[in-house]
Amino acid sequence: MKEILNVDNEEYARKCFEKAVEIGIDFKLNGSVKEKNFNVTDLEKLLLLPSDGSNPMEVLTEFNDEIVPYCTNFSNENFMGFPDAGNSIAGISGAIVSDFMQQNLINSTFCAPIATFMEFAVIKWLRELVGYEIVPIKSVFDSGGIITYGGTGSNTTAMLLARENFRKNTMFTGVNNPEDFKVIIPKGIGHYSIKSACMWIGCGDNVIEVETKDFKYDLDELKRTLVENKGHVMCVVAYVGDSRTMTIDNLEEIYKIVKDVDENIWLHADACHGFSLAFSSKLKDKIRGINLFDSISTDPHKVLAIPYCISALLLKNPEKLKLVSSTSDLIMQEDFAYGQVTPFIGSKSWISLKLWFAMKSIGINGYEKIIDRRCEMAKYLENQINNSEDFVMINDVNINSVVFMYVGDKSNLNSSMVDKLNELNLALYERLLKEGKYYLHKFSLPDSKGVFEKDVNLIPLRYMSGNDNITGEDINNMLDHIRILAKEIVDE
Ligand SMILES: Cc1ncc(COP(=O)(O)O)c(C=O)c1O
């Protein structure tokens, strides 16, 4: 049988795996951001249930010819809006190997013996980098963190921990008064996962949004809100690189304000992006105070040049994992079974292996260079924009995100132009998508810095350097391309 790997078809299988790798490399190194746009009217064909199968090589060929042209290539130098190209050679190797190894980190002794301990190592490395205390590991409850499939999963578990920490045994009693389980986030810049997590875990739509200044908490407003809601707030979330502008909040000040009002409030740092600065001796001071927070979400798949998916939730006090543990005779009651402390996740593949590979290969010193360069490229673009006549910056670059708008002539900006400029930048985004030559991201964002008018709604473009092959020349070409498109749109 050709479909199932065994000693008799070894040679054929090797050829298939070689072909799979070849397709991957060819895709990453050639072509544009996207060759073709898929038409939804062709969906019917994709939905057909395959009855007579084809052999694996035929499937690979069909995939290469008919699917790959429609894929977005994060590796292309013109893909500039969203992290991460995921191009660490060791990281990709780890991703491939982990699927061969077929370890399941729900249990340790019989299905992931060494993998569990290697996952402890990866978590310990991340804890060390962010400055958390390292404790000896006698059981999974000392590991100080869990690997999840993404920042959304890590944030959701953080909210669950906050809930259990705030009202012990809610796991057993259920949430009685959801309005007593409030979570505070900064207004207009939060990631939806916090609000959704609160809803998923039964705390309802009780998120309080606090006003921001320059994409950070307005600290007076934060304090006022905490005092006003004292006794009803289970968690405060701060961004160490918010999803849109990558602004880092005032971590030490937030810690002091929150814990002064109520020691029992859980402080969560969403550092899915910003933990990357811990690798850089030059930049790590920007995240000073992160180790004061009760939990930290990190997303290696956004910032460490490795393929999707992997996130890690780290806990200041490892013991707190006991608050959300699961007991079942289906999970081994053994010291090192991770399934006991990974809410929402049962079987879990060895997703931490790609990070282990990349860390072993690139090392902290190599990552320092990568992170520094990504931030330098963002600064380079910020500089080009500030020195231009026709683009305007919407944020100050903190990490690697440059939020900007094409304005035509920036000598006389005022709030009456906002609607027209939003329309123009939205049209630019749509044209970029249709063309497939470049990718920049877009979203709506309050004008927290007051470039046009404080808190007016903007629709800017966003560059983000999560691709280590982007050069200054690529960035200049991108700006010129936007100018050409803008002229076309205005002339139409
Ligand atoms: C700050 C922040 N937190 C959490 C998330 C969610 O991460 P994921 O998409 O890995 O679930 C994102 C995603 O963009 C993010 O930017």
PDBQT file of the ligand as one rigid body, heavy atoms in Angstrom, charges set to zero:
ROOT
HETATM    1  C1  LIG A 501      -1.238  41.536  21.192  1.00  0.00    +0.000 C 
HETATM    2  C2  LIG A 501      -1.856  40.258  20.697  1.00  0.00    +0.000 A 
HETATM    3  N1  LIG A 501      -2.322  39.374  21.582  1.00  0.00    +0.000 NA
HETATM    4  C3  LIG A 501      -2.881  38.203  21.191  1.00  0.00    +0.000 A 
HETATM    5  C4  LIG A 501      -3.001  37.892  19.867  1.00  0.00    +0.000 A 
HETATM    6  C5  LIG A 501      -3.613  36.585  19.456  1.00  0.00    +0.000 C 
HETATM    7  O1  LIG A 501      -2.633  35.750  18.981  1.00  0.00    +0.000 OA
HETATM    8  P1  LIG A 501      -2.945  34.460  18.094  1.00  0.00    +0.000 P 
HETATM    9  O2  LIG A 501      -3.381  34.970  16.760  1.00  0.00    +0.000 OA
HETATM   10  O3  LIG A 501      -1.653  33.747  18.087  1.00  0.00    +0.000 OA
HETATM   11  O4  LIG A 501      -4.034  33.690  18.775  1.00  0.00    +0.000 OA
HETATM   12  C6  LIG A 501      -2.537  38.797  18.898  1.00  0.00    +0.000 A 
HETATM   13  C7  LIG A 501      -2.668  38.499  17.469  1.00  0.00    +0.000 C 
HETATM   14  O5  LIG A 501      -2.452  39.302  16.608  1.00  0.00    +0.000 OA
HETATM   15  C8  LIG A 501      -1.949  40.012  19.323  1.00  0.00    +0.000 A 
HETATM   16  O6  LIG A 501      -1.496  40.915  18.440  1.00  0.00    +0.000 OA
ENDROOT
TORSDOF 0
